């Protein structure tokens, strides 16, 4: 198959300077690289290329139906909600994503945030820099109670690639793992209804997709069921959690803490609830759980494999 032209629409969302793009460059002879394409340019670019790569740039029916030369869409992620899959299918344009590339990175970030909360890392770092240790009458500071993970119960919502990997590491810490049911009809005895699981866990970690069923999955009612010292971790999607309800739960000490890598709106607007100053026991990171250098390199390499497979007449990672 004659494939000679490709465009990456938002390369800067994946790569700044540290990755090796030689696999992509070898797969297609002529690339057009956009850090973040202007929406007005999309129709022209799609009309010119055989392959398009997009991380988060939206490609809807209007853009796709005029892409007369487009033969393949590669999503630089696992999620494909930015692509009109029905339109692509009707136009005969296959869509391929990348799976399981960020597992190690996400798991590492989950436990980095969890350990920071349970060891009170931020508070102790601030105390040292403020001179509290230097003024101490003893060799150590005990101002902020530290909790161990061993013996604690971790609840997982979304027991796929990431949920299973988090559970494996939790076992190494000596934690007990409970798994939430996917739906009320799930009859597997080892799965727990969410409302029961919430009452038992010391840590709740979310790894499920965002869809109509999971939008606002964790709200005021769910937070009220959790232990007063329980911790919520969300490295999945911001819309899973009602941010205003979480803000109230933290301020009222309904739960013990939260670590959030994702928000409902990204990048956030001028006044997001969870970026207010002074919220107790809250860590917010800017959607970077997936973003280790190694993870992003695997992503780039897998996109190249998707393209090479397509050129050879097969589809790899087709959605």
Secondary structure, DSSP 8 states (H G I E B T S, - for coil): ----EEEETTGGGT-SSSS--HHHHHH-SEEEE-SS--GGGHHHHHHH-SEEEESS--B-HHHHHT-TT--EEEESSS--TTB-HHHHHHTT-EEE---SSSHHHHHHHHHHHHHHHHTTHHHHHHHHHTTTTTT-SSSS--SS----STT-EEEEE--SHHHHHHHHHHHHTT-EEEEE-SSTT---TTEE-HHHHHHH-SEEEE----STTTTT-B-HHHHHHS-TT-EEEE-S-GGGB-HHHHHHHHHTTSSSEEEES--SSSS--TT-GGGSTT-TTEEE--S-TT--HHHHHHHHHHHHHHHHHHHTT--SSB-
